[in-house]
Amino acid sequence: MSKQIKSNKRPRKPKSEENKPGKYDPRNNLNDLTGKEWLIRTKSFWETEPINEDKGAYKHPAPFLIRDVQKNIEMFTKKGMKVLDPFVGSGTSIIAANQIGRYCIGIDLNAEYKKIALERFEALDVNNYEYIVGDSNVEVKNLSDIDYIITSPPYHNILRNDSKGIRNNNGKAYRIGARDGIKYYSDIENDLGNFDEYSDFFKSLQSIMKSCYTVLKSGKYCTIIISDFTINKKEVFIQGDMVRLMQEIGFEFQGTTVLLQPVKPLYPFGYPYAYKINHHHQNIINFRKPKE
């Protein structure tokens, strides 16, 4: 009988990880990160990382930053895997995925946002992607075998606030900040940003996420990035509602990472009569589709 000779050679890292610090474990079937990088990504808070390439995103009313998205994609996929963003807007998820060797499918109702995205793609030499203009309630059903979903859905109808970030004092604007000039998403009837009732907004969002659940591979992850916000001048625990919505679909809640955004301006909400919070973070809420 011949004896098997045990090799003392260390397993080679994937090419995408060869120049990174730390050791790569060949048993890692989730991502291409080394153990050290994996550990760092499990912190319960990150700080936003704006870069020059984000500038094009600011033409969209709710900009998504490349590096913030990229860190999540790196955590939950390997090179070559398929990513879906059902509310892709100005194309940040596509850019983030493309730059690290993943294929991304993005969907958005508004054709104007695709124009913004295409300008960004050309400037950043982005290729090998799919940008679909359409209703995610319809378009997601035509997809299959998605390895990871990451998105930031519309924040109900808060962008239809006529003040647009300018606070008035006896008719005189005294606070002009980053919100000045913001426009709402679109005039399309089934746009999530146009529902009058919060319950209708969540009902439609749940329908889209049900379709996302169906096309996501077993055991894979979904990330929703959203912050709490006010409805009818009352603070709402959006994160709690989002977790319940996703659990009703069948997703398993995996925890929340707080994305700190210290560069946001401060607004005098409620001053000098009542306390009103300024939201300087978003919640990166992670879910998993159970293994079959």
C-alpha positions, 0 to 999 in steps of 0.5 A: 500500500502506498502512503499518502504524503502530507504536503507542508506547503501553505495554501496559496491565497486567491490572486485578489488577496496575494498582496494583503496582510494576514493569512488566507484560510482555504476553508473560507467559502464566504469571501477572499479576505484574510483572517485579519481582514475578516476580524476587522470587518466584524466590528459593530461600527465603521466610519464612512470613507469618502473618496474623489470618485464619489463626486458623481453620486452627489447628483442623486438625492441620496448618494451611496459612497463607493468604499462603504459599499465595497467593504460589504461586497468584499465581506460577503462575496468572492471574486467573480460572484454576482451582486444585486442592487434593486435600488441602484440609483446613480450606480455606486453598487455597480462601480464598487463591485466592478472595481473588485472583480464582481459582477453587479446587476442594478435596477432603478425606476428612474431613467434619469439616474441611469444617465448619471450612472453611465457618466460615472461608469465612463469616467471610471472605466466601469464595464461588465455590469447590467443596469436595468431601468424598471420596477424591481417588483417586476424585474427581480423576478427575471433574475436568478442565482444571486450571490449577494444583495446590497441596497439602500431603499428610498426613505419613504417620502421624506425627500418631498419636504419643501424646506430642502434643508433650509430653515427659515427665521421670519422669512429669512433663510439662516441655515443652508447646508448639504440638503439645499437643492435636493429633489425627490426621486421621481413622479412615478406612481409606484416609486417607494418615495411617493407613498403617502402612508408609511404602511403602504411604503413598507408593504411595497418594499416587502414585496420587492424584498420577497422577490429578492429572497427568491433569487438569492442563493441558499445561505447567502447574505443581504445587506440593507443600509438605512437610517431612522427618520421622522414621519409626520414629525415623529421619530420612527424606529425604522431599523426595528421595522426593517428587521421584522419585515425581513424576518417575515419574509424568511431572512435571518437577522445577522446584526447591525453595523453602525456607519458613522458619518461625522462630516454631515452638517448639523441642523437646528431641528426643534431649537429652541423648543424641543430636542430633535436628533441629527442623524449622523449614522446609517444602519448597515443591517445584515440578513442571511437566507437560511441554508436549505 
